[in-house]
Amino acid sequence: MTLSDTIITGVVIVILLSFFVAFTDYTIPVMAKLDQNNICRDYATLLAAEGKLNTAETSALTSELTARGFESVVISVTAPEGLKFKDIIHFEVSAVFRSRQTTGLFSREEIEIPCRYEADMIYRKYVN
């Protein structure tokens, strides 16, 4: 192996490593948003069946999201007064995910990514 082959191999390794770091940097927030959607979807299903989230369920949702790295979790449930079968319930969860991303050749900075889950559901509990 000559000196030029060694230099070319080194440059290729550096380029591949930089692509891997960039791919990882941009994939982490997307995966966090998917985590938030999966967690919130479970609670949205519970909300559609029960018509409300009690304080234990709300605090469990908040603690699940904070355990995954989300901050400033705000949960909003909007339902008509005297909820009845087939009424629309609006469910919204807003949170902030902090991540470090590469901004320059050798610099990284922390960014805040606002994540929001929003769903309109039909109340499915039928009461005689």
Residue, then its C-alpha position, 0 to 999 in steps of 0.5 A: m500500500t502506497l502513501s497515496d492509498t493510505i491518504i485516500t483511505g483515511v479521507v474516506i474513513v473520515i467522510l464516512l464517519s462524518f456521515f454516520v455522525a450526521f445521520t445519528d444527529y438527525t435521526i435522534p429527534v425523529m425517533a423521539k417524536l415517534d416515541q411521543n406519538n406512541i405513548c400519546r396514542d395509548y392515552a388517546t385510546l384510553l381517553a376515547a373509551e373513558g371520556k377523561l384522563n384522571t390525575a393519575e393517568t395525566s401524571a403517568l403520561t407526564s412521567e413517561l414523557t419526561a423519562r424519554g427526555f421531554e420537558s415542559v409537558v402540557i396536556s390539554v383535553t377539550a370535550p363538550e359539557g355533558l359528554k355523550f356517545k359520539d361526541i368529539i374529544h380534542f386531545e393535545v400534548s405539547a412538549v420540548f425535546r432537547s438534543r445536541q446537533t452538529t452545527g459546524l465542522f467541530s462544533r455542537e450546540e443544544i437545540e430545542i425541538p417542539c413536539r406536539y401530538e394532536a388527536d380528535m377522537i369520538y367518545r365511544k362509551y355508551v351509557n343507557 
